[in-house]
Amino acid sequence: MVELKMDKVLFISAFHPGARGSIGAGEAICGDNLKKHVNNGSQVDVIVISPVTQYENPEIKALCHSYEVINVSKKDYLKGILFNAKYKSFIAPWFFT
């Protein structure tokens, strides 16, 4: 008897893979990478930390074992920028976590 081994992947992203709404170039790349894990037979659990102006792609969400969303506001972005400035970190608006 052949036993199939399924890898488990925890996929954490700062935006929805293959997102809809307010998006940039990374969402499509993220979606493609997630699909590669699924196509390789992995069980993919997703955690998305995303702006409220963006929402999930239902086709990609359906591929996932689980899909959890943490929404962030413009206030959260500002707090992240101020945190980075305070500690003299690299400052970029998408580094809000």
N, C-alpha and C positions, 0 to 999 in steps of 0.2 A: 504494500500500500504506500502510495506517495503522499507525503504530507506537505501541503502548501503553506509557506510561511508568509504572512502578511506583515509588512513593515507599517509602523504607525508614525505619522508625521504630525508635529504640531507646527502649524503655519501661522505665523504672526505677521500682520501687515498694518501699515499706517494708512491704508486706504482699502476699499473694497476691490478684490480681484475682478477685473473686467467690469468695473463699476459703471453706473449710470449717474447722470447729473453733473455736478461740478467735478471734472476730472482732468488729469494731465496724462503725460506719456507713460508713466509707470504702471497705471492700472492694467493696461493691456499686457505688458510684460509680466506683471504679477499673476494675472489670470492664466497666461501661457505656462508659467512655472508651476502653478497649482495643478493644471491639467496634466503636466508631465508626471507629477507624483501619482495622480490618480491612474493614469494610463500604465504606470509601472506596477500597479497593483497595490499601492499603499492606501491605508485607511487614513484620511486626512481630517484632522480637527483644526478648525480655523478660529483665530481671534483677530478681530478687526478693530483698530482704533481709528475712527473716521470722523470727518466733519459731518455735521448734520445736513449739509447741502448735498450729500452723496448717498446713494442707496445701492443695495446689492443687486447683482445680476442673478436672476432666478435660476438660469441654466447652470451657472457655476455653483451656486449655493446647493443645488440638488445633487451635485457630485460629492459633496462633503459629508463626512460622518456627523460632524457637529459644526455649528457656525454661530459664534457669539460676537456681539457688537458692543463696543464701548464708544458712544458718541462724545465728541468734544466740541466746545463752542469757541467763538472768537476770543472770548475771555480766557479760555484755556490756552489758546495760542499765545496771547499776550503774556500770560504768566510764564509760559515756557521761554519766551524770548527774554523776559526780565531776569529769570533764573539764570539763563546762560550768560547774560551781560554781567550779572552780579559776580559770577564765578569765572569770568573771563574765558568762557567756553566759545567754541565755534558757534556763530549765530546764524541760524537759518529758520525761516518761519515754520517749516515742517518738523522741526525738532521740538515738539511740544510735550514729549513724554519724558 
